[in-house]
Amino acid sequence: MLAVDRVRRSFGSVPAVSDVSFRVEPGTVFGLLGPNGAGKTTTMRMILGIYVPDAGSILWRGRPVDLRVRRTFGYLPEERGLYGKMTVLDQIVYFGKLHGVPRAVATERARHWMEMLGVSQYAERACNELSRGNQQKVQMASAVIHAPELLVLDEPFSGLDPMNAQTMLDCIKVLAAEGTSIILSSHQMFQIEDACRSFCIVGAGRVRAAGTLAELRSVFPTRVVCVSPDLPSIRAAFAANGASEPAVSPGGLEYEFPAETDFSALLRDVVAAGPVESFERREPSLGQIYARALEERA
Amino acid sequence: MNDLGIVLSTELLRKLRSRIFWIATAGGVLVIALLVEAPFFFARLAHTSNSDIVLAGPPVLRDPAAHLLERRKNFRIVARVDALPVHVTPEYLDQHGHAGAAVAVSIVRGRLHVDVYPRDLSAFDAENFGSLVPLAVSIATGLPVQRIERVAAVAHTAHPIDRKFKDSRAATVAHGIAFGLVLMLYLAIILGSQSVMSAVAEEKTSRIAEILIATIAPSTLLYGKTIAAAIVALVQVGLWIVTAAALVPQATRSFVQVSGAAAPAANAGGAPMIFAFDPWLLAAFLTFFILGYLQYAAIYAAAASLVSRTEELGSVTTPVIMPVVGAFFIAQYALLEPTAPLVTICSFVPFLSPFVAFTRIAVTSVPGWQVAVAVLVNVATVAACFWVAGRVYRIGMLLYGKPPSLPQIFAALRE
């Protein structure tokens, strides 16, 4: 288990992370969420030993994270980096060797991951000849070649088309099923909600909310009502029930209500107001909880 | 294999496979070959030479004059004529073996007189005809030329007082070798530094550094890169040395002519220069080359880690290149004055020492303790450079945007 406890890190007089704590259980996918500049990358870098925390502790299986422990971690940074002129296979094998994997094993594993990520046909090509998406896959293979115990993925889906993002997501699920603990940061809420068991939402260097989706929903007890069509009379009925401005989605209008709202009464009022095609009460999505968490503590 | 070995072997392979390495190596070989061969090649191409002359005059003067001029190897007589035309033209010289000049010998008011009609006026003065002095004396005194030559010949022997060289020829060759090796050290550092800096900047700008630093100690990464660069530079310089050695004796002659250090008899035997290398000199070169290269490469790598984009490399290149340029010029002075106090002191000064200490060792007898101190100073400098560079590199590689200020760098050094 990874235990991050009250870590703090400043750069000069600028605090990047003020107070962040969370735990990542073995073999689970953990979502680290937050807007740009919230301190996610700095937190990840502290976990990986790139930055030393000014205060607080980071323990892996109860021990401080030193170079030997770090060797068992994998990292896919937000900014992609590859040796442009090195071949794909050489690149992946090199990172495997740096993590202590013998060349022969690293080569075998590299071929396995290239196959899985759909880049095996580029094995002997220089990395700078590949598309951005394929380079990202090569980097993913480099990050997992040594079968890491903890994998830190900073924005792994950015710049990927939906098909490639799904391929990446499938790999993450396979790794988690094999027992790898994964910390995942992404702005793709739909994918992260699907992949992660628990979450930590950070803003301005502090934890805003943490827990499983169910726990987050209990902390932010709201429900979302989706209704269509978008008619003035229907909007008026919602307004009369104390709803704030709706979010307009392709399916119609989305209103947020406290969980204890009498939704039967609301439905009756709305049906009376106009020709309702659909009315659906949902649990709030991760994206909505994320927005609320950052709003409330701002 | 440990981390350093993995980084080192990978960096070595990357560099040896890179196009720029082969271009620079082949370019160096080509430049050396050109420097050695070009004068001869162009002379042949031009079909003319200032040393080729048409000699005119009555046979009684012309023949002993030809004998004296050729014997000293100053000139080659391409044609002998009784008299020159009233107007000597380039076409006339072309018709007579593409000569560089026409020379007429005569007796004017009882003295030997030489008239010269050269293509290049600057190439001839009275000293060119010093070898005709026995003929002039013969005309004035009536004594045979051969007898005057015998009497005028001054036997001399140069006795080495420090036993470094057995004769002046060996000393001249040593100067030539020292000059060539110092030049190669200079070129290797200048070229290699660009390579190290570009590689570090590439890793930083492409953000590979972040992954590497998350996996291995930054200092290991730095050591691997700089040692690999030093090995590659050594391979490169080795090829250049072999090229230069294979193209001697022209190289030695060129040096001797430039320096004016001795008669062109140096290396007249034509033995390849490689055989003139003293094994100890080669060992000294390798020692100071490696130590010098490592200290500069470490500093260059650290400097490159401070830039955010490869385009900014120029801003950090100049300050770190200056010591190399300074050291090279002091080494040139050391070639001429190897025992000067300034030169002795500079052979113990970090960054200057690899150039100056080696130059002294090559051209004069240096006390053993001074060699030992110079080596120790360089070893300590390498250690200090790696220590400083490792820390600067660690903070530099993760800083983007504004370069770190000096207080930030000092703070990192204290960490």
Interface residues (C-beta under 8 A of the other chain):
Chain A: G12 R45 L48 G49 I50 Y51 L67 R70 R71 F73 Y75 P77 E79 R80 G81 L82 Y83 G84 K85 M86 Y94 F95 K97 L98 H99 S142 A143
Chain B: M1 D3 I6 V7 T10 R14 S18 E202 E203 S206 R207 I208 A209 E210 I211 L212 I213 A214 T215 I216 A217 L398 Q408
